[in-house]
Amino acid sequence: MIDDISPTATWEAVSSRPNAWLVDVRTPMEWEHIGVPDLSGAGKALVLDSWQLPPAGQVNPDFVKTLEQAGIGKTDEVYFICRSGARSMAAAHAAYDAGYHTVFNVADGFEGPQDATGGRGRLAGWQASGLPSTRG
């Protein structure tokens, strides 16, 4: 079973543990236009590894290979984040199946759920938690 973990607890883990990684599984368009978590204050680099590929949304066949190429070890802690927590959960399961057994899903993702106006980033998630990020 993959546990959900809050964005704040994720930031604390990535900031304080040398073997903790944050992997953003959204698409390049999302990274560019919406922004990404900024881990520079933690002295770390964010791993960008799309779970699904545009435009059809098929699963990225190189997903696990990219984790390996980033230097993420099978015994490291890996935290997966997407827009709202769905794709990142699927990615966490795939990583677990590939031998990464300390994996977590960042609850509510980067933008969180939609608010009453249909906007995101204000109710929950990385942005709403006030955590460091770059804006698209």
N, CA, C and O of each residue as an XYZ file, in Angstrom:
544
protein
N       0.843     -1.194      0.000
C       0.000      0.000      0.000
C       0.883      1.250      0.000
O       1.881      1.327      0.717
N       0.502      2.194     -0.795
C       1.230      3.462     -0.896
C       0.521      4.485     -0.018
O      -0.685      4.695     -0.143
N       1.275      5.115      0.866
C       0.695      6.115      1.755
C       0.659      7.489      1.097
O       1.571      7.871      0.363
N      -0.427      8.229      1.379
C      -0.490      9.650      1.044
C       0.267     10.398      2.136
O       0.221     10.024      3.308
N       0.958     11.449      1.739
C       1.692     12.277      2.682
C       1.437     13.731      2.308
O       1.338     14.064      1.127
N       1.332     14.577      3.291
C       1.026     15.981      3.020
C       2.193     16.660      2.309
O       3.340     16.226      2.425
N       1.892     17.728      1.573
C       2.974     18.480      0.943
C       3.992     19.000      1.970
O       5.195     18.978      1.714
N       3.516     19.462      3.119
C       4.426     19.981      4.142
C       5.350     18.888      4.669
O       6.547     19.119      4.835
N       4.807     17.704      4.933
C       5.636     16.593      5.400
C       6.612     16.163      4.309
O       7.730     15.743      4.609
N       6.205     16.264      3.062
C       7.104     15.950      1.946
C       8.270     16.924      1.930
O       9.425     16.512      1.825
N       7.971     18.218      2.033
C       9.024     19.239      2.054
C       9.995     18.974      3.205
O      11.210     19.054      3.025
N       9.461     18.660      4.380
C      10.319     18.380      5.540
C      11.224     17.180      5.288
O      12.405     17.210      5.632
N      10.676     16.126      4.688
C      11.470     14.927      4.404
C      12.561     15.223      3.382
O      13.724     14.875      3.587
N      12.182     15.863      2.287
C      13.148     16.149      1.227
C      14.216     17.122      1.727
O      15.376     17.032      1.326
N      13.829     18.041      2.592
C      14.773     19.022      3.126
C      15.759     18.428      4.122
O      16.893     18.896      4.229
N      15.338     17.407      4.847
C      16.164     16.919      5.949
C      16.818     15.557      5.731
O      17.705     15.176      6.494
N      16.405     14.831      4.724
C      16.946     13.483      4.530
C      17.712     13.413      3.212
O      17.160     13.706      2.151
N      18.983     13.026      3.279
C      19.788     12.994      2.057
C      19.303     11.993      1.013
O      19.572     12.162     -0.177
N      18.599     10.963      1.441
C      18.147      9.946      0.483
C      16.682     10.117      0.098
O      16.055      9.163     -0.360
N      16.125     11.313      0.275
C      14.725     11.590     -0.084
C      14.686     12.399     -1.375
O      15.415     13.378     -1.537
N      13.821     11.969     -2.288
C      13.683     12.580     -3.610
C      12.233     12.993     -3.849
O      11.308     12.339     -3.366
N      12.041     14.072     -4.590
C      10.712     14.463     -5.049
C      10.692     14.339     -6.571
O      11.538     14.900     -7.266
N       9.706     13.592     -7.072
C       9.567     13.355     -8.511
C       8.236     13.942     -8.968
O       7.176     13.521     -8.505
N       8.292     14.910     -9.872
C       7.096     15.526    -10.442
C       6.726     14.754    -11.702
O       7.492     14.725    -12.665
N       5.544     14.124    -11.694
C       5.150     13.242    -12.794
C       4.176     13.893    -13.778
O       3.579     13.208    -14.609
N       4.016     15.214    -13.683
C       3.131     15.905    -14.616
C       3.786     16.009    -15.991
O       4.866     15.462    -16.212
N       3.142     16.701    -16.898
C       3.645     16.845    -18.262
C       4.540     18.084    -18.393
O       4.454     19.001    -17.576
N       5.393     18.111    -19.414
C       6.215     19.299    -19.638
C       5.394     20.585    -19.752
O       5.835     21.635    -19.284
N       4.212     20.522    -20.361
C       3.376     21.719    -20.472
C       2.963     22.214    -19.088
O       2.946     23.421    -18.844
N       2.631     21.297    -18.184
C       2.262     21.700    -16.825
C       3.450     22.326    -16.105
O       3.300     23.348    -15.435
N       4.627     21.723    -16.236
C       5.817     22.274    -15.585
C       6.082     23.692    -16.073
O       6.393     24.587    -15.287
N       5.952     23.882    -17.391
C       6.264     25.173    -17.992
C       5.222     26.247    -17.681
O       5.575     27.387    -17.382
N       3.946     25.884    -17.750
C       2.890     26.893    -17.630
C       2.353     27.089    -16.213
O       1.816     28.152    -15.900
N       2.488     26.090    -15.364
C       1.939     26.181    -14.010
C       3.024     26.370    -12.973
O       2.824     27.072    -11.982
N       4.174     25.748    -13.192
C       5.286     25.838    -12.264
C       5.614     24.483    -11.666
O       4.935     23.488    -11.920
N       6.677     24.467    -10.863
C       7.144     23.234    -10.229
C       7.590     23.522     -8.801
O       7.891     24.666     -8.462
N       7.634     22.484     -7.960
C       8.226     22.667     -6.638
C       9.683     23.110     -6.783
O      10.413     22.598     -7.631
N      10.091     24.049     -5.964
C      11.464     24.562     -5.988
C      12.210     23.977     -4.791
O      11.945     24.348     -3.648
N      13.128     23.075     -5.052
C      13.872     22.407     -3.983
C      15.246     23.014     -3.745
O      16.041     22.463     -2.984
N      15.537     24.144     -4.385
C      16.865     24.745     -4.246
C      17.174     25.092     -2.788
O      18.326     24.991     -2.365
N      16.173     25.494     -2.022
C      16.384     25.800     -0.614
C      16.752     24.579      0.215
O      17.302     24.703      1.309
N      16.449     23.414     -0.309
C      16.798     22.157      0.361
C      18.112     21.600     -0.195
O      18.588     20.555      0.249
N      18.692     22.307     -1.171
C      19.923     21.834     -1.781
C      19.723     20.617     -2.661
O      20.639     19.816     -2.849
N      18.530     20.482     -3.196
C      18.205     19.318     -4.020
C      17.661     19.760     -5.366
O      17.267     20.909     -5.566
N      17.657     18.796     -6.284
C      17.063     19.030     -7.594
C      15.789     18.208     -7.702
O      15.745     17.051     -7.283
N      14.774     18.805     -8.258
C      13.525     18.115     -8.545
C      13.737     17.178     -9.729
O      14.392     17.546    -10.704
N      13.189     15.977     -9.648
C      13.249     15.050    -10.772
C      11.953     15.207    -11.566
O      10.858     15.076    -11.018
N      12.089     15.487    -12.856
C      10.939     15.632    -13.744
C      10.825     14.353    -14.563
O      11.722     14.029    -15.342
N       9.732     13.630    -14.390
C       9.559     12.331    -15.037
C       8.065     12.110    -15.291
O       7.355     11.593    -14.428
N       7.597     12.500    -16.461
C       6.168     12.390    -16.781
C       5.692     10.945    -16.671
O       6.331     10.025    -17.182
N       4.571     10.765    -16.001
C       3.943      9.447    -15.914
C       3.185      9.134    -17.206
O       3.243      8.016    -17.718
N       2.477     10.134    -17.720
C       1.730      9.965    -18.961
C       2.256     10.950    -19.996
O       2.661     12.066    -19.669
N       2.240     10.514    -21.250
C       2.779     11.337    -22.325
C       1.654     11.972    -23.138
O       0.679     11.308    -23.491
N       1.799     13.278    -23.434
C       0.814     13.926    -24.288
C       1.008     13.475    -25.729
O       2.101     13.014    -26.059
N       0.029     13.580    -26.593
C      -1.287     14.124    -26.300
C      -2.287     13.055    -25.847
O      -3.332     13.394    -25.292
N      -1.988     11.783    -26.072
C      -2.978     10.732    -25.810
C      -3.011     10.263    -24.359
O      -3.962      9.598    -23.946
N      -1.990     10.600    -23.586
C      -1.979     10.213    -22.188
C      -1.531      8.784    -21.925
O      -1.829      8.222    -20.871
N      -0.804      8.184    -22.893
C      -0.320      6.833    -22.652
C       0.782      6.861    -21.597
O       1.477      7.864    -21.435
N       0.930      5.744    -20.880
C       1.949      5.638    -19.840
C       3.333      5.735    -20.482
O       3.597      5.125    -21.518
N       4.192      6.498    -19.859
C       5.560      6.705    -20.323
C       6.344      5.391    -20.200
O       6.564      4.926    -19.082
N       6.770      4.783    -21.307
C       7.481      3.509    -21.219
C       8.861      3.639    -20.571
O       9.432      2.638    -20.138
N       9.402      4.852    -20.500
C      10.720      5.091    -19.906
C      10.643      5.615    -18.478
O      11.644      6.088    -17.940
N       9.467      5.538    -17.857
C       9.284      6.120    -16.526
C      10.311      5.583    -15.520
O      11.024      6.369    -14.898
N      10.394      4.286    -15.354
C      11.313      3.701    -14.367
C      12.760      3.956    -14.771
O      13.607      4.208    -13.914
N      13.044      3.892    -16.049
C      14.396      4.144    -16.546
C      14.862      5.550    -16.160
O      16.023      5.744    -15.800
N      13.956      6.528    -16.237
C      14.303      7.899    -15.866
C      14.612      8.005    -14.378
O      15.511      8.750    -13.988
N      13.879      7.271    -13.539
C      14.196      7.252    -12.101
C      15.623      6.744    -11.879
O      16.393      7.322    -11.112
N      15.951      5.660    -12.564
C      17.293      5.083    -12.439
C      18.356      6.068    -12.924
O      19.387      6.239    -12.275
N      18.107      6.713    -14.060
C      19.070      7.658    -14.630
C      19.256      8.879    -13.733
O      20.317      9.502    -13.753
N      18.240      9.227    -12.951
C      18.346     10.367    -12.033
C      19.220     10.031    -10.825
O      19.610     10.918    -10.066
N      19.521      8.750    -10.654
C      20.351      8.343     -9.520
C      19.563      7.933     -8.294
O      20.132      7.797     -7.211
N      18.265      7.735     -8.446
C      17.430      7.332     -7.316
C      17.663      5.849     -7.057
O      17.454      5.008     -7.931
N      18.104      5.544     -5.829
C      18.372      4.166     -5.449
C      17.114      3.462     -4.989
O      16.163      4.096     -4.532
N      17.118      2.159     -5.112
C      15.945      1.363     -4.739
C      15.609      1.470     -3.256
O      14.468      1.213     -2.872
N      16.577      1.843     -2.410
C      16.310      1.979     -0.977
C      16.058      3.433     -0.565
O      15.826      3.712      0.611
N      16.102      4.348     -1.517
C      15.838      5.761     -1.216
C      14.348      5.984     -0.981
O      13.515      5.157     -1.350
N      14.030      7.120     -0.357
C      12.639      7.546     -0.187
C      12.261      8.347     -1.425
O      12.971      9.272     -1.819
N      11.126      7.980     -2.040
C      10.712      8.670     -3.254
C       9.284      9.180     -3.068
O       8.367      8.411     -2.782
N       9.116     10.486     -3.236
C       7.830     11.162     -3.087
C       7.387     11.594     -4.478
O       8.114     12.302     -5.175
N       6.194     11.169     -4.880
C       5.673     11.478     -6.214
C       4.574     12.528     -6.109
O       3.703     12.458     -5.242
N       4.637     13.512     -7.019
C       3.656     14.603     -7.029
C       3.153     14.816     -8.454
O       3.912     14.719     -9.418
N       1.850     15.112     -8.565
C       1.257     15.494     -9.852
C       0.364     16.707     -9.585
O       0.617     17.455     -8.641
N      -0.653     16.911    -10.378
C      -1.532     18.065    -10.185
C      -2.378     17.915     -8.927
O      -2.451     18.823     -8.099
N      -3.025     16.739     -8.797
C      -3.977     16.585     -7.691
C      -3.816     15.302     -6.887
O      -4.537     15.105     -5.909
N      -2.902     14.433     -7.265
C      -2.635     13.223     -6.496
C      -3.025     11.912     -7.153
O      -2.760     10.852     -6.584
N      -3.641     11.937     -8.324
C      -4.069     10.700     -8.985
C      -2.940     10.074     -9.804
O      -2.607      8.906     -9.604
N      -2.349     10.839    -10.723
C      -1.248     10.293    -11.534
C      -0.066      9.901    -10.667
O       0.602      8.900    -10.928
N       0.191     10.695     -9.634
C       1.327     10.384     -8.763
C       1.110      9.081     -8.005
O       2.076      8.370     -7.727
N      -0.118      8.755     -7.668
C      -0.384      7.475     -7.006
C      -0.108      6.325     -7.970
O       0.493      5.324     -7.582
N      -0.539      6.459     -9.217
C      -0.264      5.423    -10.215
C       1.247      5.276    -10.427
O       1.757      4.161    -10.537
N       1.944      6.391    -10.482
C       3.401      6.363    -10.658
C       4.081      5.711     -9.459
O       5.031      4.945     -9.626
N       3.606      6.007     -8.260
C       4.176      5.401     -7.054
C       4.000      3.884     -7.074
O       4.909      3.150     -6.685
N       2.850      3.417     -7.519
C       2.621      1.975     -7.623
C       3.571      1.341     -8.642
O       4.103      0.258     -8.398
N       3.783      1.999     -9.766
C       4.692      1.475    -10.778
C       6.123      1.420    -10.235
O       6.843      0.451    -10.472
N       6.524      2.448     -9.517
C       7.865      2.454     -8.921
C       7.996      1.340     -7.882
O       9.017      0.655     -7.816
N       6.965      1.172     -7.087
C       6.975      0.102     -6.085
C       7.136     -1.260     -6.775
O       7.933     -2.094     -6.346
N       6.383     -1.466     -7.827
C       6.458     -2.722     -8.569
C       7.840     -2.936     -9.199
O       8.239     -4.072     -9.454
N       8.568     -1.840     -9.448
C       9.906     -1.917    -10.027
C      10.992     -2.050     -8.966
O      12.178     -2.068     -9.295
N      10.597     -2.144     -7.688
C      11.573     -2.369     -6.625
C      11.865     -1.195     -5.721
O      12.687     -1.310     -4.812
N      11.213     -0.064     -5.947
C      11.355      1.097     -5.061
C      10.303      0.949     -3.969
O       9.131      1.242     -4.207
N      10.690      0.507     -2.790
C       9.688      0.143     -1.799
C       9.422      1.192     -0.727
O       8.579      0.978      0.145
N      10.125      2.321     -0.774
C       9.823      3.409      0.158
C       9.317      4.586     -0.681
O      10.029      5.560     -0.927
N       8.068      4.454     -1.103
C       7.470      5.457     -1.987
C       6.220      6.043     -1.355
O       5.516      5.379     -0.593
N       5.959      7.299     -1.687
C       4.835      8.033     -1.126
C       4.144      8.839     -2.222
O       4.764      9.215     -3.216
N       2.866      9.097     -2.029
C       2.080      9.947     -2.904
C       1.833     11.266     -2.188
O       1.338     11.271     -1.061
N       2.169     12.384     -2.821
C       1.926     13.693     -2.208
C       0.440     14.013     -2.338
O      -0.069     14.245     -3.435
N      -0.237     14.021     -1.203
C      -1.685     14.256     -1.164
C      -2.019     15.620     -1.757
O      -1.377     16.622     -1.442
N      -3.015     15.644     -2.605
C      -3.521     16.859     -3.248
C      -2.556     17.464     -4.262
O      -2.861     18.499     -4.855
N      -1.404     16.841     -4.473
C      -0.500     17.245     -5.531
C       0.000     18.677     -5.458
O       0.068     19.274     -4.384
N       0.346     19.214     -6.613
C       0.897     20.568     -6.704
C      -0.198     21.622     -6.624
O      -0.035     22.647     -5.962
N      -1.318     21.365     -7.305
C      -2.379     22.374     -7.386
C      -3.591     22.098     -6.513
O      -4.335     23.024     -6.189
N      -3.807     20.848     -6.124
C      -4.960     20.508     -5.303
C      -6.269     20.502     -6.073
O      -6.282     20.639     -7.297
N      -7.373     20.343     -5.346
C      -8.688     20.266     -5.994
C      -9.161     21.634     -6.500
O      -8.633     22.680     -6.122
N     -10.159     21.582     -7.354
C     -10.760     22.823     -7.854
C     -11.568     23.502     -6.756
O     -12.193     22.842     -5.926
N     -11.545     24.831     -6.766
C     -12.387     25.582     -5.850
C     -13.727     25.879     -6.539
O     -13.980     25.372     -7.632
N     -14.573     26.681     -5.921
C     -15.908     26.962     -6.449
C     -15.873     27.643     -7.817
O     -16.837     27.549     -8.577
N     -14.779     28.323     -8.134
C     -14.662     29.005     -9.422
C     -13.993     28.134    -10.485
O     -13.843     28.558    -11.631
N     -13.589     26.912    -10.107
C     -12.905     26.022    -11.038
C     -11.399     26.190    -11.036
O     -10.688     25.484    -11.750
N     -10.912     27.126    -10.232
C      -9.469     27.345    -10.138
C      -8.821     26.342     -9.195
O      -9.493     25.691     -8.395
N      -7.523     26.234     -9.305
C      -6.760     25.336     -8.444
C      -5.653     26.121     -7.744
O      -5.347     27.254     -8.116
N      -5.062     25.505     -6.731
C      -3.915     26.095     -6.061
C      -4.255     26.896     -4.825
O      -3.368     27.480     -4.202
N      -5.547     26.934     -4.455
C      -5.937     27.745     -3.299
C      -6.460     26.928     -2.124
O      -6.433     27.398     -0.987
N      -6.938     25.702     -2.384
C      -7.574     24.925     -1.316
C      -6.625     23.977     -0.603
O      -6.639     23.889      0.624
N      -5.807     23.274     -1.359
C      -4.905     22.271     -0.796
C      -3.799     22.023     -1.801
O      -3.859     22.506     -2.932
N      -2.795     21.276     -1.395
C      -1.691     20.953     -2.283
C      -0.456     21.781     -1.990
O      -0.438     22.591     -1.063
N       0.565     21.570     -2.786
C       1.870     22.217     -2.601
C       1.736     23.735     -2.632
O       2.242     24.417     -1.741
N       1.059     24.273     -3.647
C       0.923     25.727     -3.771
C       0.145     26.321     -2.595
O       0.580     27.308     -2.000
N      -0.998     25.726     -2.257
C      -1.824     26.258     -1.178
C      -1.131     26.159      0.171
O      -1.469     26.893      1.099
N      -0.162     25.254      0.285
C       0.605     25.112      1.532
C       1.690     26.160      1.656
O       2.361     26.244      2.684
N       1.868     26.960      0.616
C       2.868     28.026      0.647
C       4.299     27.525      0.534
O       5.231     28.202      0.967
N       4.476     26.346     -0.043
C       5.807     25.782     -0.182
C       6.527     26.381     -1.387
O       5.879     26.871     -2.312
N       7.846     26.346     -1.386
C       8.587     26.986     -2.482
C       8.252     26.382     -3.842
O       8.198     25.164     -4.011
N       8.030     27.273     -4.804
C       7.758     26.820     -6.166
C       8.147     27.911     -7.150
O       8.262     29.087     -6.805
N       8.342     27.483     -8.369
C       8.517     28.427     -9.456
C       7.167     28.505    -10.140
O       6.458     27.503    -10.228
N       6.819     29.631    -10.602
C       5.541     29.811    -11.298
C       5.788     29.757    -12.788
O       6.788     30.270    -13.290
N       4.851     29.121    -13.494
C       4.970     29.017    -14.949
C       4.751     30.331    -15.624
O       4.816     30.413    -16.851
